[in-house]
Every structure is written in structure tokens, then in C-alpha cells.
């Protein structure tokens, strides 16, 4: 039968391993030999946790082994709050959640005060993963005990953190939609922002009808004429374009044009040009897009360039495509930081790769397709990854070429960085 290791067993083992007597350990920690002896023999069912932490620190005993055996026996809220501060410094998310849950389940706790304490604590932390760990406990406990206010707050905060992980867009969106059931428990500004953020999230996942619905819900509650409201209307316009409803796209474009922001003027001009593209009025679209390209800032030029490349490809205008690629340094955003920018980069490099392979510039074409794989991989866009890889594969098969060792190594490096979750 296996012996159950209590903290007393562990403490004695570590002390003897360090070749320390009780008296020597007492001198190092300023804890009496009698107290250390009682802890080692498990005579104290609820020892002073400050002593336990000090002993564990001195002997380098993992906090998990020091704290876990006593958690269910601790009844003082102050002690649990002290332990939570200690484990937060260590960054052990599993232990953080154990202590936080014990704090909520402690018989002497005031549930709402403890929930608020944890909520405020998480809000003041810098590391996103630790904040999420505490919000997870708050949401789990609130869901189980029917406390919708803190369930809504924790789901909101957790979603705002996790949505920044571009490789988990699908899973984060599914989790984020739970928040929709508890919107009434958020402040109005939080409700508006949550709808806008979920709307953009739906757009990134190509769920355009859901995007429109979510953004409209935010707009209906938003009395301002703010930039974020303008951005939500912009998202609605592009969604209607993707759905092929150019009439409603035009209706919302007129609403968008009412906002008095410099970027709105530029975007509205581009959207009207894009409507020409969607309706295949290329003779109007090309000069309109070229004018937009000249007026836009560098960080916003790439979608326009991609629209031009799509037209030139349809028209087999090699000179037009070459002109775009020759101005690449003025098109690539300096610091791409959104899923849409990564997607545009993926599209650009795929078009560039196809073009240069057709021109027998193999090295430039292959490297461009690998860049395309890399950018699509950053946002877990697996269908686009497969399209770029298939283009690369077909080129090698049709031309009877083998994958070189360098190419295989580059592909392996890119694929190792891609999120393959379905």
C-alpha cells in the first residue's frame, strides 16, 4: 500500500536531504524547533501558513506540496487571501485556481465580497493568463451558484483578453457568445463594446450574417458618433458586400459617410471603389482604386492593392501586377497586429507567388508562397493555408520538380507554427 505523503513527510524529507537539524532549520527560519517538529509529525492540523510558506521557501519545497494538504482545513478568509497573493507571485495557474476556489467555498466567506475581491484582484494584474485563470474560477463558481452579475463580468473580461490570441479565434468566439445571454448585467458601455468586438470577431470568421446582427445590436444602444461606432458600420458594409447585398451595403455606406473623421473620408472612397469591383465595373474600379491607393496611409494600402491584383489577374494584365509588386515597400503595413491584416498579407503573397511562378522566377515565387503560408498560419486560417500549399505542390508536380531540403525545412518551420485545431 502506498504511503500518503503529508506536508510533514515532505518537510522532513527535504530537511534531511539538506543535512539540517531541527535547530539549524529553526535558526534559518526563526521558527521554533517545537513548531517545526509538530509540523513534521503532523501534530498541527492547521499550522500557521506563514510558517509553512517560510519553511517551503527555505528548503525549496514546491508551493503546491506545501499548500494543498492544508487548503480544505483553512477557515480564515485572511489566510486564504494571503496564500493567493503568494501563489500569484509564483504564477502557478493550477494552484491559483485551487486557492481562489477555496476562498469562494470557505464557510465563513461573504460570497459577494469574495467574488468582488477576486474580480478586483484579477483586474489589477498584468499577466493575461493569470487574469484568465481567476476569471475562469469566478465564472465557473457564478454559473454553478446562479450569480449572473459576476458571471457576466468575468465572461466579459475573459473574452476581451482571449480574443487577442489570433490562433484560437474559433474557440474564443464560441466561448464569447455565452456572454450574449448575460448582456443585461453589464454596464451599457460594456454591452456596446462586447457587441462590436464580437461582431468584428464574427467577420474574421466569415460569419457575416452574425457579424451584421451583433454590430447592429451595438449600434442600437450607442447614442454617440464615435470612431468605434463608425468602425462597426464599416464592418456591416463589408459584410453586406461579402454576402452580395450591394443595395444594403450602399445604404450603410451612406450612414458611414455621415461621420466626420479623416479616415472615414478615405475609407468611404475605397468602399465605393470596391463596390465597382464587386459589380465587375472594372473600368470604373481601376482608376478609383488607384486614387485610393495614393491617398491612403501605408498601413491601410494593402487591401486596395489586393483588389487591384484581383482585377489585373482577371484581365491578365501582367504589367499592372508587376507595377503593384514593384511598389511593395509602400504597401506592407509596418506592424501588422490584427487578423484582417494577416489575412491581407497572406492574400498578397499568394498572388505574388503565383505571378512569379508563371514568370519562371521560381525562387521568388516559392518564397512568396511560403510567406503566404506563414501569415495565414498566424490566424489559423487552415483553408487558406491549404490553398497556398496546394498551389506550391501543383507547381512542383506539373514542372516535375522535387522539394529541395531548404524548402522542406522552411515548410516544416512554418507548419510547426500553425494552429491545426479544427
C-alpha positions as a LaTeX table, in Angstrom:
\begin{tabular}{lrrr}
\hline
Residue & $x$ (\AA) & $y$ (\AA) & $z$ (\AA) \\
\hline
Unk1 & 0.00 & 0.00 & 0.00 \\
Unk2 & 1.42 & 3.41 & $-1.00$ \\
Unk3 & 2.19 & 5.84 & 1.82 \\
Unk4 & 0.28 & 9.11 & 1.59 \\
Unk5 & 2.76 & 11.98 & 1.65 \\
Unk6 & 1.64 & 14.68 & 4.07 \\
Unk7 & 3.43 & 18.01 & 4.22 \\
Unk8 & 5.06 & 16.74 & 7.40 \\
Unk9 & 6.58 & 13.83 & 5.49 \\
Unk10 & 7.73 & 16.15 & 2.71 \\
Unk11 & 9.19 & 18.71 & 5.13 \\
Unk12 & 11.22 & 16.08 & 6.99 \\
Unk13 & 12.46 & 14.57 & 3.71 \\
Unk14 & 13.65 & 17.93 & 2.38 \\
Unk15 & 15.23 & 18.92 & 5.72 \\
Unk16 & 17.21 & 15.68 & 5.94 \\
Unk17 & 18.18 & 15.98 & 2.27 \\
Unk18 & 19.60 & 19.42 & 3.09 \\
Unk19 & 21.52 & 17.90 & 6.07 \\
Unk20 & 19.86 & 20.28 & 8.51 \\
Unk21 & 18.92 & 19.56 & 12.10 \\
Unk22 & 15.72 & 20.95 & 13.57 \\
Unk23 & 17.79 & 23.54 & 15.43 \\
Unk24 & 19.66 & 24.61 & 12.28 \\
Unk25 & 16.42 & 24.97 & 10.30 \\
Unk26 & 14.96 & 26.92 & 13.22 \\
Unk27 & 17.90 & 29.35 & 13.13 \\
Unk28 & 17.47 & 29.87 & 9.38 \\
Unk29 & 13.70 & 30.48 & 9.51 \\
Unk30 & 13.27 & 31.92 & 13.04 \\
Unk31 & 10.55 & 29.29 & 13.62 \\
Unk32 & 10.85 & 27.37 & 16.86 \\
Unk33 & 12.11 & 23.79 & 16.82 \\
Unk34 & 8.96 & 22.72 & 18.64 \\
Unk35 & 6.75 & 24.18 & 15.89 \\
Unk36 & 8.83 & 22.61 & 13.12 \\
Unk37 & 8.72 & 19.25 & 14.93 \\
Unk38 & 4.94 & 19.43 & 15.30 \\
Unk39 & 4.56 & 20.24 & 11.58 \\
Unk40 & 6.83 & 17.33 & 10.64 \\
Unk41 & 4.85 & 14.89 & 12.78 \\
Unk42 & 1.53 & 16.34 & 11.57 \\
Unk43 & 0.57 & 17.20 & 15.14 \\
Unk44 & $-0.70$ & 20.58 & 13.92 \\
Unk45 & $-3.74$ & 20.10 & 11.70 \\
Unk46 & $-3.84$ & 23.81 & 10.88 \\
Unk47 & $-0.34$ & 25.26 & 11.30 \\
Unk48 & 0.35 & 28.95 & 10.73 \\
Unk49 & 0.56 & 29.16 & 6.94 \\
Unk50 & 3.20 & 31.87 & 7.12 \\
Unk51 & 5.43 & 29.31 & 8.84 \\
Unk52 & 4.60 & 26.70 & 6.21 \\
Unk53 & 5.47 & 29.13 & 3.39 \\
Unk54 & 8.71 & 30.17 & 5.10 \\
Unk55 & 9.79 & 26.54 & 5.57 \\
Unk56 & 8.91 & 25.67 & 1.98 \\
Unk57 & 10.83 & 28.70 & 0.73 \\
Unk58 & 13.94 & 27.86 & 2.77 \\
Unk59 & 14.01 & 24.20 & 1.67 \\
Unk60 & 12.82 & 24.91 & $-1.88$ \\
Unk61 & 9.72 & 22.76 & $-1.48$ \\
Unk62 & 7.20 & 23.35 & $-4.30$ \\
Unk63 & 4.33 & 25.52 & $-3.08$ \\
Unk64 & 1.82 & 23.01 & $-4.43$ \\
Unk65 & 3.12 & 20.40 & $-1.96$ \\
Unk66 & 3.18 & 22.90 & 0.88 \\
Unk67 & $-0.25$ & 24.46 & 0.46 \\
Unk68 & $-2.55$ & 21.78 & $-1.00$ \\
Unk69 & $-2.62$ & 19.47 & 2.09 \\
Unk70 & $-3.99$ & 22.29 & 4.26 \\
Unk71 & $-6.37$ & 24.06 & 1.86 \\
Unk72 & $-9.57$ & 22.26 & 2.90 \\
Unk73 & $-8.81$ & 22.91 & 6.57 \\
Unk74 & $-8.30$ & 26.67 & 6.35 \\
Unk75 & $-11.30$ & 28.65 & 7.57 \\
Unk76 & $-9.94$ & 32.19 & 7.80 \\
Unk77 & $-10.53$ & 34.42 & 4.77 \\
Unk78 & $-7.44$ & 36.47 & 5.60 \\
Unk79 & $-5.25$ & 33.36 & 5.41 \\
Unk80 & $-6.64$ & 32.38 & 2.01 \\
Unk81 & $-6.14$ & 35.90 & 0.68 \\
Unk82 & $-2.54$ & 35.79 & 1.94 \\
Unk83 & $-1.98$ & 32.43 & 0.19 \\
Unk84 & $-3.50$ & 33.74 & $-3.02$ \\
Unk85 & $-1.07$ & 36.66 & $-3.08$ \\
Unk86 & 1.82 & 34.22 & $-2.56$ \\
Unk87 & 0.80 & 31.81 & $-5.34$ \\
Unk88 & 0.13 & 34.69 & $-7.72$ \\
Unk89 & 3.78 & 35.68 & $-7.38$ \\
Unk90 & 4.75 & 32.15 & $-8.42$ \\
Unk91 & 2.43 & 32.17 & $-11.46$ \\
Unk92 & 1.16 & 28.59 & $-10.99$ \\
Unk93 & $-2.30$ & 28.83 & $-12.60$ \\
Unk94 & $-3.49$ & 25.46 & $-11.27$ \\
Unk95 & $-2.61$ & 26.39 & $-7.68$ \\
Unk96 & $-4.03$ & 29.90 & $-8.12$ \\
Unk97 & $-7.36$ & 28.38 & $-9.13$ \\
Unk98 & $-7.34$ & 25.95 & $-6.21$ \\
Unk99 & $-6.79$ & 28.72 & $-3.67$ \\
Unk100 & $-9.29$ & 31.06 & $-5.36$ \\
Unk101 & $-11.96$ & 28.35 & $-5.39$ \\
Unk102 & $-11.31$ & 27.53 & $-1.74$ \\
Unk103 & $-11.73$ & 31.21 & $-0.92$ \\
Unk104 & $-15.17$ & 31.17 & $-2.55$ \\
Unk105 & $-16.16$ & 27.88 & $-0.90$ \\
Unk106 & $-14.91$ & 28.82 & 2.57 \\
Unk107 & $-17.84$ & 28.55 & 5.07 \\
Unk108 & $-17.02$ & 31.92 & 6.63 \\
Unk109 & $-16.94$ & 33.86 & 3.37 \\
Unk110 & $-19.36$ & 36.50 & 2.18 \\
Unk111 & $-19.86$ & 35.28 & $-1.38$ \\
Unk112 & $-20.30$ & 38.68 & $-3.00$ \\
Unk113 & $-17.37$ & 40.21 & $-1.11$ \\
Unk114 & $-15.13$ & 37.30 & $-2.11$ \\
Unk115 & $-16.24$ & 37.44 & $-5.73$ \\
Unk116 & $-15.60$ & 41.17 & $-5.80$ \\
Unk117 & $-12.20$ & 40.71 & $-4.15$ \\
Unk118 & $-11.17$ & 38.18 & $-6.84$ \\
Unk119 & $-12.60$ & 40.33 & $-9.63$ \\
Unk120 & $-10.70$ & 43.42 & $-8.48$ \\
Unk121 & $-7.55$ & 41.37 & $-7.92$ \\
Unk122 & $-7.64$ & 39.99 & $-11.46$ \\
Unk123 & $-8.27$ & 43.44 & $-12.90$ \\
Unk124 & $-5.08$ & 44.78 & $-11.31$ \\
Unk125 & $-2.83$ & 42.01 & $-12.67$ \\
Unk126 & $-0.61$ & 42.45 & $-15.71$ \\
Unk127 & $-0.28$ & 38.87 & $-17.00$ \\
Unk128 & $-3.25$ & 37.92 & $-19.13$ \\
Unk129 & $-3.02$ & 34.18 & $-18.45$ \\
Unk130 & $-3.20$ & 34.72 & $-14.68$ \\
Unk131 & $-6.15$ & 37.09 & $-15.05$ \\
Unk132 & $-7.93$ & 34.48 & $-17.18$ \\
Unk133 & $-7.24$ & 31.81 & $-14.53$ \\
Unk134 & $-9.06$ & 33.86 & $-11.88$ \\
Unk135 & $-11.88$ & 34.92 & $-14.22$ \\
Unk136 & $-12.33$ & 31.22 & $-15.04$ \\
Unk137 & $-12.92$ & 30.43 & $-11.37$ \\
Unk138 & $-15.29$ & 33.39 & $-10.95$ \\
Unk139 & $-17.34$ & 32.38 & $-14.00$ \\
Unk140 & $-17.39$ & 28.68 & $-13.02$ \\
Unk141 & $-18.49$ & 29.43 & $-9.45$ \\
Unk142 & $-21.03$ & 32.06 & $-10.53$ \\
Unk143 & $-22.52$ & 29.74 & $-13.12$ \\
Unk144 & $-22.83$ & 26.89 & $-10.61$ \\
Unk145 & $-24.37$ & 29.09 & $-7.91$ \\
Unk146 & $-26.61$ & 31.28 & $-10.07$ \\
Unk147 & $-24.84$ & 34.64 & $-9.69$ \\
Unk148 & $-25.35$ & 36.24 & $-13.14$ \\
Unk149 & $-23.75$ & 39.61 & $-12.34$ \\
Unk150 & $-20.30$ & 38.17 & $-11.73$ \\
Unk151 & $-20.77$ & 35.55 & $-14.43$ \\
Unk152 & $-21.36$ & 38.35 & $-16.94$ \\
Unk153 & $-18.43$ & 40.43 & $-15.68$ \\
Unk154 & $-15.96$ & 37.56 & $-15.68$ \\
Unk155 & $-17.06$ & 36.28 & $-19.11$ \\
Unk156 & $-16.68$ & 39.80 & $-20.50$ \\
Unk157 & $-13.18$ & 40.30 & $-19.11$ \\
Unk158 & $-12.05$ & 36.81 & $-20.13$ \\
Unk159 & $-13.31$ & 37.30 & $-23.67$ \\
Unk160 & $-11.56$ & 40.66 & $-24.05$ \\
Unk161 & $-8.27$ & 39.01 & $-23.10$ \\
Unk162 & $-8.58$ & 35.77 & $-25.03$ \\
Unk163 & $-9.78$ & 37.33 & $-28.30$ \\
Unk164 & $-6.27$ & 38.73 & $-28.75$ \\
Unk165 & $-4.99$ & 35.19 & $-29.41$ \\
Unk166 & $-5.46$ & 35.06 & $-33.17$ \\
Unk167 & $-4.81$ & 31.33 & $-33.40$ \\
Unk168 & $-7.83$ & 30.49 & $-31.22$ \\
Unk169 & $-10.37$ & 32.73 & $-32.95$ \\
Unk170 & $-12.91$ & 29.93 & $-33.46$ \\
Unk171 & $-12.89$ & 28.60 & $-29.89$ \\
Unk172 & $-12.77$ & 32.06 & $-28.33$ \\
Unk173 & $-15.75$ & 33.17 & $-30.42$ \\
Unk174 & $-17.81$ & 30.17 & $-29.29$ \\
Unk175 & $-16.94$ & 30.90 & $-25.66$ \\
Unk176 & $-17.52$ & 34.62 & $-26.11$ \\
Unk177 & $-21.06$ & 34.09 & $-27.40$ \\
Unk178 & $-22.10$ & 32.79 & $-23.96$ \\
Unk179 & $-21.81$ & 36.42 & $-22.88$ \\
Unk180 & $-24.80$ & 37.30 & $-25.07$ \\
Unk181 & $-27.11$ & 35.58 & $-22.55$ \\
Unk182 & $-25.96$ & 37.89 & $-19.75$ \\
Unk183 & $-25.60$ & 41.25 & $-21.53$ \\
Unk184 & $-28.25$ & 42.80 & $-19.29$ \\
Unk185 & $-25.90$ & 42.50 & $-16.30$ \\
Unk186 & $-23.16$ & 44.59 & $-17.92$ \\
Unk187 & $-22.89$ & 48.38 & $-17.99$ \\
Unk188 & $-24.19$ & 49.92 & $-21.22$ \\
Unk189 & $-20.71$ & 50.82 & $-22.49$ \\
Unk190 & $-19.54$ & 47.24 & $-21.87$ \\
Unk191 & $-22.58$ & 45.88 & $-23.74$ \\
Unk192 & $-21.90$ & 48.12 & $-26.71$ \\
Unk193 & $-18.20$ & 47.23 & $-26.82$ \\
Unk194 & $-18.91$ & 43.50 & $-26.42$ \\
Unk195 & $-21.31$ & 43.58 & $-29.38$ \\
Unk196 & $-18.81$ & 45.47 & $-31.52$ \\
Unk197 & $-15.92$ & 43.16 & $-30.60$ \\
Unk198 & $-17.99$ & 40.00 & $-31.18$ \\
Unk199 & $-19.18$ & 41.48 & $-34.47$ \\
Unk200 & $-15.63$ & 42.01 & $-35.72$ \\
Unk201 & $-14.77$ & 38.54 & $-34.41$ \\
Unk202 & $-17.63$ & 37.05 & $-36.45$ \\
Unk203 & $-16.39$ & 38.97 & $-39.52$ \\
Unk204 & $-12.91$ & 37.48 & $-39.10$ \\
Unk205 & $-14.52$ & 34.02 & $-39.06$ \\
Unk206 & $-16.51$ & 34.93 & $-42.20$ \\
Unk207 & $-19.81$ & 34.68 & $-40.31$ \\
Unk208 & $-21.15$ & 37.77 & $-42.00$ \\
Unk209 & $-24.81$ & 37.49 & $-41.04$ \\
Unk210 & $-23.88$ & 37.08 & $-37.37$ \\
Unk211 & $-21.48$ & 39.99 & $-37.72$ \\
Unk212 & $-24.24$ & 42.25 & $-39.02$ \\
Unk213 & $-26.62$ & 41.24 & $-36.24$ \\
Unk214 & $-24.06$ & 41.80 & $-33.49$ \\
Unk215 & $-22.88$ & 45.16 & $-34.80$ \\
Unk216 & $-26.45$ & 46.37 & $-35.23$ \\
Unk217 & $-27.21$ & 45.45 & $-31.60$ \\
Unk218 & $-24.29$ & 47.59 & $-30.52$ \\
Unk219 & $-25.28$ & 50.48 & $-32.78$ \\
Unk220 & $-28.87$ & 50.43 & $-31.48$ \\
Unk221 & $-27.57$ & 51.06 & $-27.94$ \\
Unk222 & $-24.85$ & 53.54 & $-28.90$ \\
Unk223 & $-26.02$ & 57.19 & $-28.94$ \\
Unk224 & $-22.54$ & 58.51 & $-29.78$ \\
Unk225 & $-20.99$ & 59.48 & $-33.09$ \\
Unk226 & $-17.73$ & 57.83 & $-32.07$ \\
Unk227 & $-14.99$ & 56.23 & $-34.15$ \\
Unk228 & $-15.84$ & 52.80 & $-32.76$ \\
Unk229 & $-19.44$ & 53.21 & $-33.94$ \\
Unk230 & $-18.17$ & 54.24 & $-37.36$ \\
Unk231 & $-15.93$ & 51.15 & $-37.38$ \\
Unk232 & $-18.94$ & 48.94 & $-36.58$ \\
Unk233 & $-20.87$ & 50.40 & $-39.52$ \\
Unk234 & $-17.81$ & 49.85 & $-41.71$ \\
Unk235 & $-17.84$ & 46.18 & $-40.68$ \\
Unk236 & $-21.53$ & 45.93 & $-41.57$ \\
Unk237 & $-20.85$ & 47.41 & $-45.03$ \\
Unk238 & $-18.08$ & 44.93 & $-45.82$ \\
Unk239 & $-20.25$ & 42.07 & $-44.54$ \\
Unk240 & $-23.10$ & 43.01 & $-46.88$ \\
Unk241 & $-20.55$ & 43.19 & $-49.70$ \\
Unk242 & $-19.35$ & 39.67 & $-48.92$ \\
Unk243 & $-22.98$ & 38.48 & $-48.89$ \\
Unk244 & $-23.58$ & 40.11 & $-52.28$ \\
Unk245 & $-26.19$ & 42.55 & $-50.97$ \\
Unk246 & $-24.84$ & 45.71 & $-52.59$ \\
Unk247 & $-28.05$ & 47.69 & $-52.03$ \\
Unk248 & $-27.83$ & 47.43 & $-48.23$ \\
Unk249 & $-24.08$ & 47.91 & $-48.45$ \\
Unk250 & $-24.75$ & 51.24 & $-50.18$ \\
Unk251 & $-27.41$ & 52.19 & $-47.58$ \\
Unk252 & $-24.94$ & 51.70 & $-44.73$ \\
Unk253 & $-22.16$ & 53.36 & $-46.72$ \\
Unk254 & $-24.30$ & 56.50 & $-46.80$ \\
Unk255 & $-24.68$ & 56.25 & $-42.99$ \\
Unk256 & $-20.93$ & 55.76 & $-42.65$ \\
Unk257 & $-20.29$ & 58.86 & $-44.75$ \\
Unk258 & $-22.06$ & 60.97 & $-42.09$ \\
Unk259 & $-19.18$ & 60.54 & $-39.60$ \\
Unk260 & $-16.75$ & 63.43 & $-39.54$ \\
Unk261 & $-13.40$ & 61.66 & $-39.21$ \\
Unk262 & $-10.50$ & 61.94 & $-41.70$ \\
Unk263 & $-10.19$ & 58.17 & $-42.05$ \\
Unk264 & $-13.90$ & 57.86 & $-42.84$ \\
Unk265 & $-13.43$ & 60.01 & $-45.98$ \\
Unk266 & $-10.66$ & 57.71 & $-47.21$ \\
Unk267 & $-12.49$ & 54.51 & $-46.32$ \\
Unk268 & $-15.75$ & 55.65 & $-47.92$ \\
Unk269 & $-13.94$ & 56.43 & $-51.14$ \\
Unk270 & $-12.35$ & 52.99 & $-51.09$ \\
Unk271 & $-15.65$ & 51.24 & $-50.35$ \\
Unk272 & $-17.34$ & 52.92 & $-53.30$ \\
Unk273 & $-14.46$ & 51.75 & $-55.48$ \\
Unk274 & $-14.83$ & 48.27 & $-54.03$ \\
Unk275 & $-18.50$ & 48.27 & $-54.98$ \\
Unk276 & $-17.36$ & 48.78 & $-58.58$ \\
Unk277 & $-15.13$ & 45.72 & $-58.15$ \\
Unk278 & $-17.95$ & 43.61 & $-56.73$ \\
Unk279 & $-20.25$ & 44.56 & $-59.60$ \\
Unk280 & $-17.42$ & 43.96 & $-62.13$ \\
Unk281 & $-17.34$ & 47.55 & $-63.37$ \\
Unk282 & $-13.58$ & 47.31 & $-63.79$ \\
Unk283 & $-13.14$ & 50.39 & $-66.00$ \\
Unk284 & $-14.51$ & 52.48 & $-63.12$ \\
Unk285 & $-12.92$ & 50.38 & $-60.38$ \\
Unk286 & $-9.29$ & 50.61 & $-61.54$ \\
Unk287 & $-8.88$ & 54.44 & $-61.55$ \\
Unk288 & $-10.93$ & 54.72 & $-58.35$ \\
Unk289 & $-8.72$ & 52.15 & $-56.59$ \\
Unk290 & $-5.53$ & 53.74 & $-57.90$ \\
Unk291 & $-6.64$ & 57.09 & $-56.49$ \\
Unk292 & $-7.43$ & 55.45 & $-53.15$ \\
Unk293 & $-4.02$ & 53.81 & $-53.13$ \\
Unk294 & $-2.30$ & 57.17 & $-53.45$ \\
Unk295 & $-4.35$ & 58.77 & $-50.67$ \\
Unk296 & $-4.29$ & 56.02 & $-48.04$ \\
Unk297 & $-1.68$ & 55.66 & $-45.33$ \\
Unk298 & 0.74 & 52.76 & $-45.71$ \\
Unk299 & $-0.92$ & 50.65 & $-43.00$ \\
Unk300 & $-4.19$ & 50.67 & $-44.99$ \\
Unk301 & $-2.96$ & 50.28 & $-48.56$ \\
Unk302 & $-2.65$ & 46.51 & $-48.85$ \\
Unk303 & $-6.39$ & 45.66 & $-49.21$ \\
Unk304 & $-6.60$ & 48.18 & $-52.07$ \\
Unk305 & $-3.54$ & 46.65 & $-53.74$ \\
Unk306 & $-5.08$ & 43.18 & $-53.37$ \\
Unk307 & $-8.28$ & 44.38 & $-55.05$ \\
Unk308 & $-6.23$ & 45.73 & $-57.94$ \\
Unk309 & $-4.27$ & 42.48 & $-58.18$ \\
Unk310 & $-7.54$ & 40.52 & $-58.36$ \\
Unk311 & $-8.75$ & 42.72 & $-61.24$ \\
Unk312 & $-5.42$ & 42.53 & $-63.08$ \\
Unk313 & $-5.39$ & 38.75 & $-62.68$ \\
Unk314 & $-8.89$ & 38.53 & $-64.16$ \\
Unk315 & $-7.84$ & 40.75 & $-67.07$ \\
Unk316 & $-4.45$ & 39.01 & $-67.44$ \\
Unk317 & $-2.80$ & 42.41 & $-67.01$ \\
Unk318 & 0.77 & 41.37 & $-66.19$ \\
Unk319 & 2.10 & 44.91 & $-66.37$ \\
Unk320 & $-0.42$ & 46.10 & $-63.80$ \\
Unk321 & 0.53 & 43.27 & $-61.41$ \\
Unk322 & 4.24 & 43.96 & $-61.89$ \\
Unk323 & 3.67 & 47.62 & $-61.05$ \\
Unk324 & 1.98 & 46.64 & $-57.78$ \\
Unk325 & 4.80 & 44.30 & $-56.76$ \\
Unk326 & 7.43 & 46.90 & $-57.63$ \\
Unk327 & 5.93 & 49.25 & $-55.00$ \\
Unk328 & 5.77 & 46.59 & $-52.28$ \\
Unk329 & 7.76 & 48.64 & $-49.75$ \\
Unk330 & 4.96 & 51.24 & $-49.75$ \\
Unk331 & 2.19 & 48.65 & $-49.30$ \\
Unk332 & 3.24 & 46.34 & $-46.46$ \\
Unk333 & 1.98 & 47.53 & $-43.03$ \\
Unk334 & 4.80 & 48.41 & $-40.67$ \\
Unk335 & 3.43 & 46.45 & $-37.69$ \\
Unk336 & 0.54 & 44.12 & $-38.60$ \\
Unk337 & $-1.43$ & 43.37 & $-35.43$ \\
Unk338 & $-4.91$ & 42.22 & $-36.45$ \\
Unk339 & $-6.32$ & 39.07 & $-38.10$ \\
Unk340 & $-7.53$ & 41.09 & $-41.10$ \\
Unk341 & $-4.03$ & 42.48 & $-41.72$ \\
Unk342 & $-2.52$ & 38.98 & $-41.53$ \\
Unk343 & $-5.17$ & 37.76 & $-43.96$ \\
Unk344 & $-4.41$ & 40.56 & $-46.42$ \\
Unk345 & $-0.70$ & 39.77 & $-46.21$ \\
Unk346 & $-1.46$ & 36.11 & $-46.90$ \\
Unk347 & $-3.53$ & 37.03 & $-49.96$ \\
Unk348 & $-0.88$ & 39.43 & $-51.24$ \\
Unk349 & 1.99 & 36.96 & $-51.01$ \\
Unk350 & $-0.07$ & 34.20 & $-52.59$ \\
Unk351 & $-0.87$ & 36.44 & $-55.58$ \\
Unk352 & 2.78 & 37.40 & $-55.77$ \\
Unk353 & 3.87 & 33.76 & $-55.59$ \\
Unk354 & 1.51 & 32.68 & $-58.38$ \\
Unk355 & 2.58 & 35.59 & $-60.58$ \\
Unk356 & 6.31 & 34.96 & $-60.29$ \\
Unk357 & 5.99 & 31.20 & $-60.75$ \\
Unk358 & 4.14 & 31.96 & $-64.00$ \\
Unk359 & 7.07 & 34.20 & $-64.97$ \\
Unk360 & 9.53 & 31.34 & $-64.22$ \\
Unk361 & 11.00 & 33.24 & $-61.25$ \\
Unk362 & 10.96 & 30.11 & $-59.13$ \\
Unk363 & 12.85 & 31.28 & $-56.04$ \\
Unk364 & 10.81 & 34.47 & $-55.63$ \\
Unk365 & 7.56 & 32.64 & $-56.34$ \\
Unk366 & 8.20 & 29.80 & $-53.88$ \\
Unk367 & 9.41 & 32.14 & $-51.13$ \\
Unk368 & 6.30 & 34.31 & $-51.59$ \\
Unk369 & 4.01 & 31.28 & $-51.21$ \\
Unk370 & 5.85 & 30.30 & $-48.04$ \\
Unk371 & 5.27 & 33.84 & $-46.73$ \\
Unk372 & 1.59 & 33.36 & $-47.57$ \\
Unk373 & 1.52 & 30.12 & $-45.56$ \\
Unk374 & 3.19 & 31.90 & $-42.66$ \\
Unk375 & 0.66 & 34.75 & $-42.46$ \\
Unk376 & $-2.40$ & 32.56 & $-42.87$ \\
Unk377 & $-0.94$ & 30.23 & $-40.24$ \\
Unk378 & $-0.73$ & 33.08 & $-37.71$ \\
Unk379 & $-4.53$ & 33.28 & $-37.62$ \\
Unk380 & $-5.21$ & 29.56 & $-38.03$ \\
Unk381 & $-6.83$ & 30.10 & $-41.47$ \\
Unk382 & $-6.40$ & 26.46 & $-42.45$ \\
Unk383 & $-8.42$ & 26.60 & $-45.67$ \\
Unk384 & $-6.21$ & 29.41 & $-46.93$ \\
Unk385 & $-3.10$ & 27.56 & $-45.74$ \\
Unk386 & $-4.21$ & 24.55 & $-47.78$ \\
Unk387 & $-4.87$ & 26.70 & $-50.86$ \\
Unk388 & $-1.39$ & 28.21 & $-50.74$ \\
Unk389 & 0.23 & 24.84 & $-50.11$ \\
Unk390 & $-1.78$ & 23.23 & $-52.93$ \\
Unk391 & $-0.57$ & 25.99 & $-55.30$ \\
Unk392 & 3.02 & 25.23 & $-54.28$ \\
Unk393 & 2.51 & 21.48 & $-54.63$ \\
Unk394 & 0.86 & 21.75 & $-58.06$ \\
Unk395 & 3.75 & 23.84 & $-59.35$ \\
Unk396 & 6.27 & 21.17 & $-58.36$ \\
Unk397 & 4.16 & 18.30 & $-59.75$ \\
Unk398 & 3.38 & 20.00 & $-63.08$ \\
Unk399 & 7.01 & 21.00 & $-63.59$ \\
Unk400 & 8.43 & 17.68 & $-62.38$ \\
Unk401 & 10.43 & 19.32 & $-59.59$ \\
Unk402 & 11.42 & 17.83 & $-56.25$ \\
Unk403 & 11.15 & 19.68 & $-52.97$ \\
Unk404 & 14.64 & 20.80 & $-52.01$ \\
Unk405 & 15.95 & 20.26 & $-48.47$ \\
Unk406 & 15.88 & 24.02 & $-47.81$ \\
Unk407 & 12.27 & 24.23 & $-48.96$ \\
Unk408 & 11.24 & 21.28 & $-46.79$ \\
Unk409 & 12.95 & 22.84 & $-43.78$ \\
Unk410 & 11.17 & 26.15 & $-44.40$ \\
Unk411 & 7.83 & 24.41 & $-44.79$ \\
Unk412 & 8.41 & 22.43 & $-41.60$ \\
Unk413 & 9.23 & 25.62 & $-39.70$ \\
Unk414 & 6.06 & 27.33 & $-40.93$ \\
Unk415 & 3.80 & 24.32 & $-40.30$ \\
Unk416 & 5.12 & 23.88 & $-36.76$ \\
Unk417 & 3.88 & 27.39 & $-36.01$ \\
Unk418 & 0.37 & 26.85 & $-37.39$ \\
Unk419 & $-2.64$ & 26.12 & $-35.19$ \\
Unk420 & $-4.24$ & 22.93 & $-36.54$ \\
Unk421 & $-7.23$ & 22.84 & $-34.18$ \\
Unk422 & $-10.46$ & 22.30 & $-36.02$ \\
\hline
\end{tabular}
